[in-house]
Amino acid sequence: MKTSFNFLLAFVLLAPVYAWSQLSTSSIPNFTATVLTGGKINSTQLIGQPTILIVTPSTDAAMDTRLWVEALPTAVDQSRVRIIGVIVIDLPFFMSKEDAIILAKNKIPMRYQEQTWLLTESNLESAMNIPNSSPKAFVFVLNAQGSILTRVEGKPNNAKLMDIKQALRSMK
């Protein structure tokens, strides 16, 4: 009985460490997106500088993303980390990518369009374990090598912002 309790205790204490080590060794998957200001961009361009990546997998997640975009600039030093928003769109057969870009540009203020990427075909959601059409935004902190240091989902709160700050501090 005591042995099984010790095993359970060790599992409970070490599971978060194992999950963290698995997360920190995974890298951002390769994808190509369209920047709202025009042009294509590849996920390899995320390498070289620490990045906070906000993934919006559905229109229901847009409010979470908006809240993150408002919370992050006051919570992190933007001279040390860039913030990129990725909008994942499953285009219906009657809508072109150009139509989606026009709609996004009408909703997103001009000052955020350079750092907003539109993704229509990718393995990003499955590779990063994001449920298709999730009603929550997903926020990832990537180090300069493109490895994922932390992941939070949903609306920002103090605990999630602290997780992000801690991941950024771990890069020093």
C-alpha positions as a Python dict, from the first residue, in 0.01 Angstrom:
ca = {
    (1, 'M'): (0, 0, 0),
    (2, 'K'): (278, 242, 94),
    (3, 'T'): (467, 158, -225),
    (4, 'S'): (166, 237, -445),
    (5, 'F'): (111, 563, -254),
    (6, 'N'): (477, 661, -310),
    (7, 'F'): (444, 578, -678),
    (8, 'L'): (127, 786, -703),
    (9, 'L'): (291, 1075, -518),
    (10, 'A'): (598, 1059, -743),
    (11, 'F'): (374, 1052, -1051),
    (12, 'V'): (173, 1352, -935),
    (13, 'L'): (489, 1548, -856),
    (14, 'L'): (684, 1451, -1167),
    (15, 'A'): (408, 1459, -1429),
    (16, 'P'): (420, 1840, -1467),
    (17, 'V'): (801, 1825, -1498),
    (18, 'Y'): (773, 1557, -1767),
    (19, 'A'): (501, 1755, -1950),
    (20, 'W'): (716, 2070, -1933),
    (21, 'S'): (1022, 1885, -2067),
    (22, 'Q'): (818, 1742, -2354),
    (23, 'L'): (673, 2084, -2436),
    (24, 'S'): (1007, 2260, -2423),
    (25, 'T'): (1166, 2014, -2665),
    (26, 'S'): (897, 2047, -2931),
    (27, 'S'): (937, 2300, -3206),
    (28, 'I'): (691, 2502, -3403),
    (29, 'P'): (573, 2302, -3707),
    (30, 'N'): (652, 2423, -4054),
    (31, 'F'): (376, 2629, -4216),
    (32, 'T'): (329, 2908, -4466),
    (33, 'A'): (90, 3195, -4400),
    (34, 'T'): (-18, 3522, -4561),
    (35, 'V'): (55, 3845, -4376),
    (36, 'L'): (-246, 4077, -4382),
    (37, 'T'): (-27, 4350, -4531),
    (38, 'G'): (56, 4118, -4822),
    (39, 'G'): (310, 3853, -4900),
    (40, 'K'): (383, 3504, -4779),
    (41, 'I'): (571, 3419, -4463),
    (42, 'N'): (710, 3088, -4342),
    (43, 'S'): (722, 2960, -3986),
    (44, 'T'): (1102, 2942, -4014),
    (45, 'Q'): (1092, 3322, -3987),
    (46, 'L'): (988, 3274, -3624),
    (47, 'I'): (1340, 3151, -3553),
    (48, 'G'): (1595, 3405, -3439),
    (49, 'Q'): (1393, 3602, -3186),
    (50, 'P'): (1172, 3506, -2890),
    (51, 'T'): (809, 3513, -2999),
    (52, 'I'): (466, 3502, -2844),
    (53, 'L'): (237, 3330, -3093),
    (54, 'I'): (-139, 3378, -3051),
    (55, 'V'): (-335, 3120, -3251),
    (56, 'T'): (-701, 3196, -3323),
    (57, 'P'): (-862, 2872, -3445),
    (58, 'S'): (-1219, 3006, -3486),
    (59, 'T'): (-1434, 3316, -3485),
    (60, 'D'): (-1545, 3219, -3134),
    (61, 'A'): (-1180, 3250, -3022),
    (62, 'A'): (-1150, 3604, -3161),
    (63, 'M'): (-1253, 3768, -2832),
    (64, 'D'): (-982, 3575, -2643),
    (65, 'T'): (-730, 3692, -2902),
    (66, 'R'): (-842, 4053, -2867),
    (67, 'L'): (-798, 4030, -2490),
    (68, 'W'): (-447, 3882, -2533),
    (69, 'V'): (-352, 4157, -2778),
    (70, 'E'): (-460, 4414, -2520),
    (71, 'A'): (-296, 4240, -2219),
    (72, 'L'): (42, 4138, -2360),
    (73, 'P'): (192, 4479, -2448),
    (74, 'T'): (163, 4595, -2086),
    (75, 'A'): (276, 4258, -1945),
    (76, 'V'): (589, 4192, -2153),
    (77, 'D'): (882, 4394, -2285),
    (78, 'Q'): (810, 4416, -2659),
    (79, 'S'): (1168, 4517, -2734),
    (80, 'R'): (1272, 4163, -2629),
    (81, 'V'): (987, 3957, -2777),
    (82, 'R'): (767, 3989, -3082),
    (83, 'I'): (397, 3914, -3074),
    (84, 'I'): (244, 3741, -3376),
    (85, 'G'): (-121, 3653, -3426),
    (86, 'V'): (-215, 3359, -3648),
    (87, 'I'): (-574, 3334, -3768),
    (88, 'V'): (-656, 2980, -3880),
    (89, 'I'): (-943, 2973, -4129),
    (90, 'D'): (-1114, 2669, -4275),
    (91, 'L'): (-1234, 2836, -4594),
    (92, 'P'): (-1574, 2731, -4729),
    (93, 'F'): (-1566, 2628, -5095),
    (94, 'F'): (-1722, 2958, -5206),
    (95, 'M'): (-1467, 3186, -5037),
    (96, 'S'): (-1118, 3264, -5162),
    (97, 'K'): (-817, 3342, -4947),
    (98, 'E'): (-827, 3697, -5087),
    (99, 'D'): (-1186, 3735, -4961),
    (100, 'A'): (-1076, 3616, -4616),
    (101, 'I'): (-788, 3866, -4613),
    (102, 'I'): (-1023, 4153, -4702),
    (103, 'L'): (-1263, 4051, -4424),
    (104, 'A'): (-977, 4023, -4173),
    (105, 'K'): (-832, 4361, -4275),
    (106, 'N'): (-1172, 4521, -4215),
    (107, 'K'): (-1180, 4381, -3859),
    (108, 'I'): (-815, 4418, -3753),
    (109, 'P'): (-672, 4765, -3690),
    (110, 'M'): (-396, 4870, -3931),
    (111, 'R'): (-129, 4877, -3655),
    (112, 'Y'): (-174, 4500, -3600),
    (113, 'Q'): (-192, 4389, -3964),
    (114, 'E'): (184, 4338, -4012),
    (115, 'Q'): (194, 4101, -3716),
    (116, 'T'): (-124, 3915, -3814),
    (117, 'W'): (-90, 3608, -4032),
    (118, 'L'): (-370, 3423, -4208),
    (119, 'L'): (-340, 3048, -4235),
    (120, 'T'): (-579, 2849, -4453),
    (121, 'E'): (-404, 2515, -4501),
    (122, 'S'): (-169, 2375, -4241),
    (123, 'N'): (-78, 2107, -3995),
    (124, 'L'): (-43, 2374, -3725),
    (125, 'E'): (-355, 2280, -3529),
    (126, 'S'): (-290, 1908, -3522),
    (127, 'A'): (85, 1950, -3458),
    (128, 'M'): (20, 2184, -3166),
    (129, 'N'): (-277, 1987, -3032),
    (130, 'I'): (-530, 2263, -3094),
    (131, 'P'): (-884, 2133, -3143),
    (132, 'N'): (-1028, 2238, -3480),
    (133, 'S'): (-1265, 2532, -3441),
    (134, 'S'): (-1184, 2565, -3070),
    (135, 'P'): (-1367, 2855, -2905),
    (136, 'K'): (-1045, 2943, -2719),
    (137, 'A'): (-730, 3120, -2835),
    (138, 'F'): (-398, 2945, -2775),
    (139, 'V'): (-85, 3137, -2677),
    (140, 'F'): (264, 2990, -2716),
    (141, 'V'): (597, 3129, -2603),
    (142, 'L'): (875, 3031, -2843),
    (143, 'N'): (1244, 3077, -2777),
    (144, 'A'): (1481, 3207, -3045),
    (145, 'Q'): (1530, 2850, -3175),
    (146, 'G'): (1154, 2804, -3228),
    (147, 'S'): (1106, 2565, -2936),
    (148, 'I'): (782, 2595, -2743),
    (149, 'L'): (848, 2698, -2384),
    (150, 'T'): (490, 2731, -2263),
    (151, 'R'): (132, 2713, -2380),
    (152, 'V'): (-180, 2870, -2234),
    (153, 'E'): (-533, 2881, -2368),
    (154, 'G'): (-848, 3083, -2326),
    (155, 'K'): (-876, 3435, -2190),
    (156, 'P'): (-578, 3603, -2023),
    (157, 'N'): (-563, 3614, -1645),
    (158, 'N'): (-291, 3675, -1388),
    (159, 'A'): (-183, 3310, -1369),
    (160, 'K'): (-154, 3274, -1748),
    (161, 'L'): (34, 3604, -1781),
    (162, 'M'): (269, 3486, -1506),
    (163, 'D'): (333, 3161, -1699),
    (164, 'I'): (423, 3366, -2004),
    (165, 'K'): (650, 3600, -1807),
    (166, 'Q'): (821, 3302, -1642),
    (167, 'A'): (886, 3139, -1982),
    (168, 'L'): (1032, 3466, -2112),
    (169, 'R'): (1255, 3500, -1803),
    (170, 'S'): (1382, 3144, -1853),
    (171, 'M'): (1544, 3256, -2179),
    (172, 'K'): (1787, 3496, -2014),
}
